[in-house]
Amino acid sequence: MKTLASRAAAPWRAWWVVLALACAALPAFGQFVEDDPDAGDTLPPILVMKMDDTRYFQPYTIHPNGSALTRLFIVPNELSSISPDISKDGRTLLFEAVKIGDISIYTTDMAGKNVKALTNGQGNSKWHDNDPRYTPDMKQIIFCSSRDNQELRTQLYRMNADGSGQTRLVETNRVERRPTISPDGTTIVFESWPAETGEISIMKVNKDGTGLVRLAAGQHPEFSPDGSLIVFTSWQGNSYEICTMKPDGTDLKRLTENARSDIDPTWSPDGKKIAFITHENNQNDRCKLCIMNADGSGYEEITAGEDRLRDPVWRAIVPPEPAQAAQPDLIINFLGQTKGDNIYNATAADQLIAGAGVVTKPLTATIKLQNDGKEKGAFKVGATKPADGAGWTVKFFEPPAGDGQQPKDVTEAVLAGTYTAGEIGPGAAKELKAEITIADPAKPKVIELTVKATAADGAEVLDAVALRYAMEAPAFQPDFWLRKAGTEEYKGLDIYANDQGQQAMKAETRIGTTVTYLFKVQNDGPSPAKFMLIGAGSSKGWTVSYFTDYEGGDNITANVVGGGYPVPELQAGEYALFRCDITPGADVAAGTVYTVGMLAKSTVGALRTDTASFVITAAAKPVEPVSRPDAAIHALGQDALKGEHVYNDDQEQTVTTPTSRNAPAVYEIVVRNNGNVTEPFRLAAPAGEDGWTVTYFDNLRGGDDITAAITGPAGWTTRALEPLGIVLLRVEVTPATDVPWNTTFPARVSAVSTHDEAKADSVIASTICADLPLAAVRLVADPAMSGMVKKPVTLIASPVGGRNVEYCFYVNDGRGWRLARPYAGARTCAWTPDAPGVYALLVWAREVGSRRMYDVNATIWNYVVKPTVSAVALAAAPEKTAKVGAAVLLTATPTGGDALEYAFFVKSAAGWGTLQPYGDANTCTWMPEAPGVYTLLVWVREKGSTADWQANGSVARFDVTR
């Protein structure tokens, strides 16, 4: 523990910008920090967000005496977690999470499991959702969102605790952030930023969004546990300091007074202490967590100041219930390394063994399945299946049962996820051997295999391990990935250019307006390497700046344009992120073109380089409207698209796929608006002929059949696409029984601008009728990821090869497989789930006449079925009575359901009347016009339902007086 001695002066500039960097961050069971009785602490640990070696902010706990700084868990799915809140019962963490292009709100339990997204920010081009806070009754969440603001200014919103009923509370021309709710739930206080420049204020509003008032200048407010005070941060001349005030803005007191900046205050659960972050010289990775008494006395620094910290929350944390008695533990041995012992993960990032080299013989790995539980248990084992044409295969074997016995090949069951190891006693283990063979060394760049174990009875106990092997690549090879900010597509992947023009990215910008490029420098070699980044700088009225991250970061311009910026050592496949801002000044003539060239070179192998350039044209006027449809295509199961940014080049935009008679070849087409104006495109395509059937759909999974429109004389017109907006198509081409072998049908799909018909692009799905054996079958569901109870789900099987194929479908609800449809020639099956849960879906396929149970199969795991709406509660604010002309807010809270719509009604002495017809909003404002006794009613139903209602709720008596 450190106490304050002296604090050097440093002006506050800005809080850091949090980025989601593209490196894996996957869940691990955390260690729960309990009070150390020897330390004499009676308060629970403090939760604080710390950037750790994952390069993401993760939740940590620390004792108030400064001991045991411990990571609680790793937030999964590449999420950088910030601005947390802890539920009143201490069992749920609510937080804002940042990924590249997306800021949304999530919840998880205190082990990092059961992560759920409550909102979806839709990427930088749409909106961000920030700063979630539970209401005291835990029924609702107050948060900030920019979804309804064209300038992306976040405003105050509320939603139900399950993410439904998202409704705006406050609408201003400012940026609203950091809400805090009074303990009685009646008042919300938040910070409010001016749209451009000016003072940051703390504002107060009633829970229904009325009564907006300003309390003080400052930010980061938080109500004390008893609601008598608000602690906040206030600018005090040359630094930020911690202050308190009463909820009405009076009795303002300054608690800290120094040259450092003190921010992010939070109250201890008993309201007697305050924890906060302090730092100096804007050194965001030199933060200290401090505590003091509620009156500002007893200041202590409880961390050493070597960490990047933010957003402390001081409330008790309750760990989840322990895992099941039978606990699978997968342990992998590969390349002489062993990982996974006593680590239990749903995903395998920190149980992964990686290697690289030239493969001359099969790679082998040993997978040990051990029962770490206290009771015997049975487990299922499954593994990822190599993609078709991946260039490598894998087989799994059980060890010989005895002397003279051969290993048992269990590949089919493992890849299907149905292999059961039998009952394993506590501490006992069984082994599998994985053997990977390179069938085509020219194809694989990286071999990746994940093995997962689950409880055979469906209980939520699981574990996973993985291996990755990179085929030998040139040593010390840098690789640029480049894209313009606001776009998604990178250029330059695996292209090692020695001419800047090979990787030139062009753009046009108005004079005085900055254009931003984002780029990665990746290590494409097999071992750790260092590179030097060199680039052109400012000249002739153009300003060029370089930074070490996509947002914020350090300004490294002087290094890059000087002798070069040394990129930190990168592991094989790892990359560093950079940004380049380019601005034409006022003295740059319109039409001037400026080229900014860059070079990344190895510090060891000087000949290992990669080059790129940004070519910018200064425009005095807005850029002229340009129409540019771009069509790209691939066959189902392929990763790479053909035709991206290539216009009407048949050779580059043709995909050829063989298929058997009566078996569809399936293609996926992406049509993107590569112009700079919003417009719809007209799509045209041929109908089938001479025994060929061609069917077109407006989605990659399911969707509407648009064949009649797209093959008709007028074609099919897409919705209006914003620049870089896309539509997705699926094309199924099927040769009939009488189509001659080895004949080809080319289906050309053309996209034409509706603004400029000279601008068009097309792709060709070229299908060969080939005499192929049944090699595989693919299975998709419509809807794709999840369905609803009592609503049909269509299972669609697509064979690869086969002359005359029949299909059989199964469903597993965790209690065992049951037949959904016996063998028949139709490759679709309608299944209606009768209960919510997580299902597995399976198809068997075989040639007609085959005596096997199946020739090939495919499975969809973790298909989620959600409950339909079963009830709805209606609440009025005020609750029981109001005066004539006063606003009454009606709020409907449903139980179950997914996409719902609501209708509100009122009954007076004259009968029923409609307040609000069916719509998305779960709230309605009623202005009673006459005194009397009223009944208030809400109907709710699933969107698309034709029923009058599926559930209803009411307020039986509501009195209106004068």
Secondary structure, 3 states (H helix, E strand, C coil): CEECCCCCCCCCCCCCCCCCCCCCCCCCCCCCCCCCHHHCCCCCCEEEEEECCCCCEEEEEECCCCCCCEECCCCCCCCEEEEEEECCCCCEEEEEEEECCEEEEEEEECCCCCCEECCCCCCCCCCCEEEEEECCCCCEEEEEECCCCCCCCCEEEEEECCCCCCEECCCCCCEEEEEEECCCCCEEEEEEECCCCCCCEEEEEECCCCCCEEEEECEEEEECCCCCCEEEEEECCCCEEEEEECCCCCCCEECCCCCCEEEEEEECCCCCEEEEEEECCCCCCCEEEEEEECCCCCCEECCCCCECEEEEECCCCCCCCCCCCCCEEEEEEECCEEECCCCCCCCCHHHEEEEEECCCCCEEEEEEEEECCCCCEEEEEEECCCCCCCCEEEEEEECCCCCCCCCEECHHHHHHCCEEEEEECCCCEEEEEEEEEECCCCCCCEEEEEEEEEECCCCCCEEEEEEEEEECCCCCCEEEEEEECCCCCCECCCCCCCCHHHHEEEEEEECCCCEEEEEEEEECCCCCEEEEEEECCCECCEEEEEECCCCCCCECHHHHHCCCEEEEEECCCCEEEEEEEEEECCCCCCCCEEEEEEEEEECCCCCCEEEEEEEEEEECCCCCCCCCEEEEEEECCCCCCECCCCCCCCCCCEEEEEECCCCCEEEEEEEEECCCCCECEEEECCCCCCCEEEEEECCCCCCCECHHHHCCCCCEECCCECCCCEEEEEEEEEECCCCCCCCEEEEEEEEEECCCCCCEEEEEEEEEECCCCCCEEEEEEECCCEEECCCCEEEEEEEECCCCEEEEEEEECCCCEEEEEEEECCCEEEECCCCCEEEEEEEEEEECCCCCCCCEEEEEEEEEEECCCCEEEEEEECCCEEECCCCEEEEEEEECCCCEEEEEEEEECCEEEEEEEEECCCEEEECCCCCEEEEEEEEEEECCCCCCCCEEEEEEEEEEEC
